[in-house]
Amino acid sequence: MNQNIVKKIYKIIVLLICIFTGSHAQAKWVGSSLGENSSSGSSSGIKFRLLTGLKLQHGDFGATSSGDSEKRSMNAISVDGAVGISWHALILGVGGEYAKWYQMTDPDERNGSNLSGTQKNISLVAGLALGKFCVIYKHHFQSEFEISNKSKYDDQVSYISPEKAYSIALLYRPGGRFYWGLDYSTVTYSKESRGGDKYDLSSSYKMSLSALGITYGFMF
């Protein structure tokens, strides 16, 4: 997903915010699950929200170069969450994600390398409720991918300093506090941390992780 598409999505979201807030649309997705007179809300229409979910993901991770860092297929199971406020159709907050990634490509096809590891994201969150649906955008201003196996030199390797890192999700809340979600996420790491030292990665060796995911979550 290139920058032009992201800009178009941003413009659409801004337009929808103007439409929905201007018409005082009733957003069922962000309505209090405890009732409109619940103590979780306020007379101003602002309500505090906590979303948490379990997510399964499939994607690819690696660089455009060949060899040990060449892209390979990956699967993950992760826990993510966000806390913030909802006001009419708008949701704003911060979020975090912890994911365990497992390499599905045979290591022998990548010079014996295995990039299974742990990913941690901290994000700014913005969402727009559309009835029982909600579009969520997350900007990962911090992200790190730590490789589980140490290098052949016995160094711990991590990828850091994301220069492109975001996710876009469509959530569906059929009723009550539970929801389902589909999302697309992508992160490009520009630096490598190896044995405590940090190195800039050239363009062909920057590590990118892109994935599709499905979430089952719970909203407070």
Secondary structure, 3 states (H helix, E strand, C coil): CCHHHHHHHHHHHHHHHHHHHHCCCCCCCCCCCCCCCCCCCCCCCEEEEEEEEEEEEEEEEEECCCCCCECEEEEEEEEEEEEEEEECCEEEEEEEEEEEEEECCCHHHHCCCCCCEEEEEEEEEEEEEECCEEEEEEEEEEEEEEECCCCCCCCCEEEEEEEEEEEEEEEEEEECCEEEEEEEEEEEEEEEEECCEEEECCHHHCEEEEEEEEEEEEEC
